[in-house]
Amino acid sequence: MTTLNQAVQVLQANRNGSTTVRRSPLFRILLSPLPEREEILLHHRYDLRMFSHRIQYNTTAAAADAIPSTLDGNLREPLRSLFKTERLVKELSELKTNTIHMCKNSCCAFDGPFAARDQCPFCKHARRNRKGIPYKIFQPIPLTPRLQAMYANPDMAKAMRYRAKYHRGSEDEQAERTEEPERM
């Protein structure tokens, strides 16, 4: 879901006309000048707005799925389902996630030294069910695209730079803070 949130942040920042976004590599990927991509964005603008609303106001999936039936007949074309819209945003953002199998009890990730195992080394639970499907899947997003999306949003970029600009005081004050208190 984080991938989708980042894509929507870039779409929202672009709608606000942020110049920071236009320099972002994620913006160039998401809104490249390919005619078919622009056509997709125009064709599904209401779907993307609905999805943006869901992310911005933390709407539940059930409420987001109810929006198309509420607006039925008031739009030129019907809205897509939330699932299809999420898939569209994921395709448009072109962010790649890694799929890692997890233990059913969240004891470990079957990655690195545990990648070849068929049961959890801690709780001994099976990795997959009878059909061969993993019980849990974790899909982390690589750090670079996440940072690019965060810096594409001017408010988030400012918040991320806060600690670097924070005034820490004089060296004497810093030394006083790091001294150990006396023990009795």
Secondary structure, DSSP 8 states (H G I E B T S, - for coil): -HHHHHHHHHHHHHHTT-HHHHT-HHHHHHT-S-HHHHHHHHHTHHHHHHHHHHHHTT--HHHHHHHHHHSTTSSSS----HHHHHHHHHHHHT-----EEE-TTSS-BS-GGGTT-SB-TTT--BSB-TTS-BSEEE----HHHHHHHHHHSHHHHHHHHHHHH-----HHHHHHHHS-----
